[in-house]
Amino acid sequence: MSKKKAIKLATATAIAASAFAAVAPVQSEAATKKLTLNDVVFGAESTIVAPYKEMVKTKPGYVASGAKVADLYKKSIAKYNEAVAWVNKNASAKYKPGALAKLKSYKAYADRTVNYPAAIKATQDFQRGISAAIKNPTDDGLEKALADLKDPKNSGHLAIAKVYGTTVRAGLTQGFGNGNTKLTAQVEAAIANLPAKVRSVSAINGKQLVVKFNKPVDETTAELIGNYSFSDGNSVVANGAELQEDGKSVKLTLTSAYDNTKTHSVAVTVEDVKVDGTVDTTFPIFTSVVSISDTAKAEVSGVTAVTNTNSVTSVTVDFSEPIASGAAFKVNGSSVNAVYNAGDTSATLSVPAGLAVGSTHKVEVVNLTDLSGNVNAVASKDFTVTKDVNLPVVSSIVAQGDNQLLVTFSKNMKNDAAAQANLATNLKVKNDVYGDVRVTSVTPVNRTSKTQFVVQLNTTDAASLYSTTKTSHNLTALFVDNTIEDYLGNKLAGTTRTLTISKDSVSPEVTGVSYKKNSAGKVTSVVVNFSEGVKANAALAFPATLVNENGVIVNTSDVLSTIGTANVAKGDKSAEFTLSTPQTVSGKYSVGFATAWVEDNSLAENDSKAYTTTVDFGASQAAGDYTIAAGSVTNSGTNVIRVVFPEAVKGGAVAGSATDASRYTINGRALPAGTTITLNAASQNAAAQTIATITLPAQSVETSDNAAIFTINGVQTLTGKTNKSFTKALVITDNVSPVLQNARVLDNKTIELTYSEALDALNAASVGSEFTIYQGTTALTLTDAELTASSVSGFGTKVRLTVSKDTPVAAVPATATKSGAAAAKVTVTDGDKATKAAVYNYTIANGTGTNDGKLVVKTGTTEVVALDANGDATFTVDGVTVAVDGAVLNDAFTLTTTAPVAATSTATTLDLSKDLSIETGTAVDVDDVAHNLQKANVKVNVSK
């Protein structure tokens, strides 16, 4: 050991610098050199700090083994404990503190690794969980997996955050992130591969529902209100189907709100909604029973008060749900006027006196009532008026075609007709010699835009910009100062922008032809897409002929029946041709579009190019649909449903089979496992395969329902027709036995039972044959009448059992018995007449007094009776007659009597010192409210 190293150790502990410089061996040297303090302390260093040295190898691009670090840590602690024990035993008082401090400093490095193996395990476990979700893909599982992968606070990241060392954490984070990136791609691919389906329909409130899909939906079909139907005849209001920001949810606003007086069960059917980005991939028909119970009051969800002055006179109040008319509004305690309509989710308040910017105000809504009838007596919210004096700015202005400009502002602008006209007046466009290019009109780029506007140039002026030698032109756009207003009235500062506009000589092209189908697989329209916006045409006609797969020219009407013209608006990039009646179409057809079929919006109105393409309508589809009459579906017995189809239907393991349980639902759920579905044979009354009998299995219906929503979808006839979605309310009856769930002792004769559902009323019913009570392993013997059951008031699922068994105890007669040396000379009679328990000791002795000269029977000092000359005598004691025959002096005997015991009985009780359990048997009396008898052979422990 070098002196330098020893000095370093001593310095670490406030001990003299030379503390370890000349440490003698702990033991005197003999033949073999003994360990010194330095040997032990410094010799332990490498082992104790080994896990730390291994862990810090981790950095971006390399991750040390968690198992190896854990193993080294285990050895480190063992070595530390060994060294500490050696020091405590062998080191002198002078050097011990320094040695222990040095060892502790080594251990501090080892302790920095304790979270590392856990972090490695956490990241591995996390990724195994994601892999499991990919291996067994479900909508919920994959959605959660994707959310977890994107969560910066998932279990892996949280575990990494606990690891010591910035570089180590960076290495772990990179390794974890690399794995997660790969898993994210796999999860997204798995989600894409899931079959399209509607996940759920649920109530937001009594006026609105939300439909959730498992894939992004096509906006057009998702917002068609006719694609949503209701078993009670309700509907979606015009424009009331609104695709949400996630692209996979649609909010429905209903025509009629459901009131708050009860829970409403409504079957909602969703059909004909397409998967986004597909031609004809439609979500399968979905029917679900939605429970609507709106008891929540409407609230003020937000208040907006923005101005560009020092006060505001208009305030917008937003609500948590659509509201009814009739509410009163106050601001800072004073009544104000409000503009809104029943069903709105916001109201505009007029505050003529104005509300100061920067101060806090309170809005109160009195009797705020939602459309389900829930009344909020006073809903209030504090708000602060904010000031927006930021002037709008022209973000960009670019050419759109050769006669239009597209201007984009930095914030919302006024966009009513007057504002559009004002912008057209105060936007001056100049050519490259500063001549005027007049603006004809300004319109928002779409009906909701407040930031982007299309500027139409005068076509004569625009045409003058081009010549045979000049195909582009530099323009200057001048926005007149202080004339163009944002939504608050802040005015645009005078602005000049330059841009280049070019002559459009490129012909528009047809880029593809697609089609739409409904849920029955019928074509409803044909869509033609263009390479650019085209000229308006209110009656664009579809080509009159097609070419089939055999090269034969056929009339379009022979394939698509009557196909209407398309109403193409200026700038549209597609044209949709709707069939007057949806048609079943299959096979491939070639369609040709002639030159100049459409024109673009350029000054030259360039003609479209000729275009021919093949449209594949797919394989032969089902030949139409059919309707199941409401009266054809009935209850034909308890939990038996009879469906009469209008014609023979498919059966067996084929697509569209009527015996396929997946074609039916009850209350939005699949038919229970074990359901049997049979089709009839031909009979005098019905053709074969026209009647389906659906029998629900025992133990499958948990709750009776007199209006269970039964649906039929996708059942095909033998000719290939598919039924239109069918919904009807039927009766289903609870057939599930109540199950004993737990039991507890109330006292030594009473047990309380709890069942899985409410039971029929019981009043001291004899149930000894329906239960077995065990004390330990021994069954308590009870007759039917010796165990009674009664309902527990107020608790429908509870039953109280009472043991009512008494065991008779026979009467015990009185007795009298003799004993002693002279017992053979004694005869006892009338022993059953004894009245008490007693012991009488008798001896034969010489009499005294009147009995002088005689032998007497004596007890204690009392002479009971004198014997005659033969030594005989008879006497009575406590009702018992005792006769002595031939007694002599000093004979002795004892008489023992017992009192009679009357007949009694003993009550049977539970032995609470033993473990108790109870088992159900075949029931007679214990049943639920639907009269299903309790489930037998259920055994539970009885708690005390």
URRAHU-V84922 format. One record per backbone hydrogen bond with DSSP energy under -0.5 kcal/mol. CO is the residue of the C=O (numbers start at 1). NH is the residue of the N-H. Records with the same first field share a line. If there is no record, write none. Layout:
CO->NH / NH
This chain:
2->6
3->7
4->8
5->9
6->10
7->11
8->12
10->13 / 15
11->14
16->19
18->21 / 22
20->23
32->30
35->26
36->40
37->41
38->42 / 43
39->43
40->44
41->44 / 45
42->45 / 46
44->48
45->49
46->50
49->53
50->54
51->55
52->56
54->57
55->58
59->62
62->59
65->69
66->70
67->71
68->72
69->73
70->74
71->75
72->76
73->77
74->78
75->79
76->80
77->81
78->82
79->83
80->84
81->85
82->86
83->87
84->88
85->89
86->90
87->91
92->96
93->97
95->99
96->100
97->101
98->102
99->103
100->104
101->105
102->106
103->107
104->108
105->109
106->109 / 110
107->111
108->112
109->112
110->113
111->114
112->164
113->116 / 117
114->118
115->119
116->120
117->121
118->122
119->123
120->124
121->125
122->126
123->127
124->128
125->129
126->130
127->131
128->132
129->133
130->134
131->135
132->136
134->137
138->142
139->143
140->144
141->145
142->146
143->147
144->148
145->149
146->150
147->151
148->151
150->152
151->154
154->158
155->159
156->160
157->161
158->162
159->162
160->163
165->169
166->170
167->171
168->172
169->173
170->174
171->175
172->176
173->177
174->178
175->179
176->180
177->181
178->182
179->183
180->184
181->185
182->186
183->187
184->188
185->189
186->190
187->191
188->192
189->193
190->194
191->194
196->284
197->199 / 214
200->212
202->210
206->258
207->254
208->204 / 205
209->252
210->202 / 212
211->250
212->199 / 200
216->276
218->222
219->223
221->224
223->225
224->227
225->228
227->271
229->269
230->233
234->230
235->255
237->240
240->242 / 253
241->243
242->251
244->247
247->217
248->213
249->244
250->211
251->242
252->209 / 254
253->237
262->264
264->266 / 292
266->268 / 290
267->231
268->288
269->229
270->286
272->274
273->283
274->218
275->278
280->282
281->275
286->270
288->268 / 290
290->266 / 292
291->293
292->264
293->295
299->301 / 320
302->318
303->305
304->316
305->386
307->388
310->357
312->355
313->351
315->317 / 349
316->304
317->347
318->301 / 302
322->371
323->343
328->366
329->336
330->364
331->334
334->331
336->329
337->350
338->340
339->348
341->344
344->323
345->319
347->317 / 349
348->339
349->315 / 351
350->337
351->354
355->312
356->359
359->385
361->383
362->332
363->381
364->330 / 366
365->368 / 379
366->328
367->369
368->376
369->324
370->373
372->260
374->370 / 376
375->377
376->368
377->367
379->365
381->363
383->361
385->358
386->307
387->389
392->493
393->395 / 410
396->408
398->406
400->403
403->457
404->400
405->407 / 455
406->398
407->453
408->395 / 396
412->487
416->420
417->421
418->422
419->423
420->424
421->425
422->426
423->427
426->428 / 480
427->429
428->478
429->437
430->476
431->434
435->431
436->438
437->429
438->440 / 458
441->456
443->454
446->449
450->413
451->409
452->445
453->407 / 455
454->443 / 456
455->405 / 457
456->440 / 441
458->462
459->463
460->464
462->465
463->466
469->471
470->467
471->503
473->475 / 501
475->499
476->430 / 478
477->479 / 497
478->428 / 480
479->495
480->483
483->485
484->492
485->414
486->489
490->486
492->482
495->479
497->477
499->475
501->473
503->505
508->609
509->511 / 531
512->529
514->527
516->524 / 525
518->521
522->518
523->583
524->579
525->516
526->577
527->514
528->575
529->511 / 512
533->601
534->571
537->540 / 568
540->566
544->556
546->554
547->590
548->551
552->548
554->546
555->558 / 559
556->559 / 560
557->561
561->563
562->564 / 580
566->540 / 568
567->569
568->537
569->572
572->534
573->530
575->528 / 577
576->578
577->526
578->564
583->523 / 585
587->617
589->615
590->547
591->613
592->594
593->611
594->597
598->608
599->535
602->605
606->600
608->596
611->593
613->591
614->616
615->589 / 617
618->587
622->624
624->722
626->724
627->629
629->632
630->633
632->634 / 644
634->636 / 642
637->640
639->696
640->636 / 637
641->643 / 694
642->634 / 644
643->645 / 692
648->718
650->658
652->654
654->657
656->716
657->660
659->661
660->663
661->664 / 671
663->713
664->671
665->711
666->669
669->666
672->675
676->695
678->693
680->689
686->683
687->690
689->649
690->645
691->680
692->643 / 694
693->678 / 695
694->641 / 696
695->676
697->700
700->702
701->735 / 736
705->708 / 732
708->710 / 730
709->667 / 668
710->728
711->665
712->726
714->716
715->723
716->650
717->720
721->717
722->626
723->714
726->712
728->710 / 730
730->708 / 732
732->705
735->699 / 737
738->935
739->756
742->754
743->943
744->752
747->750
748->910
749->803
750->746 / 747
751->753 / 801
752->744
753->799
754->741 / 742
758->929
762->791
765->767 / 789
767->770 / 771
770->921
772->919
773->780
774->776 / 917
775->777 / 778
777->779
778->775
780->782
783->786
784->768 / 787
786->804
787->767 / 768
788->802
789->765
790->800
791->793
792->795
795->792 / 798
796->759
797->755
798->792
799->753 / 801
800->790
801->751
802->788 / 804
805->908
806->808
807->906
809->904
811->813
812->901
815->898
817->896
819->894
820->823
822->825
823->826
825->885
827->883
829->881
830->833
831->834
832->814
834->900
836->838
838->897
839->841
840->842 / 895
842->893
843->845 / 858
844->890
845->856
847->853
848->851
849->852
851->847 / 854
854->847
855->867
856->845 / 858
857->864 / 865
858->843
859->862
862->859 / 864
865->857
868->871
871->887
872->868
873->884
875->882
877->880
878->835
880->877
881->829
882->875
883->827
884->873
888->891
891->844
892->822
893->842
894->819
895->840
896->817
897->838
898->815
901->812
904->809
906->807
910->912
911->914
915->776
916->942
917->774
918->940
919->772
920->937
925->927
926->934
927->760
928->931
931->933
932->738 / 928
937->939
938->920
940->918
941->743 / 943
942->916
943->745
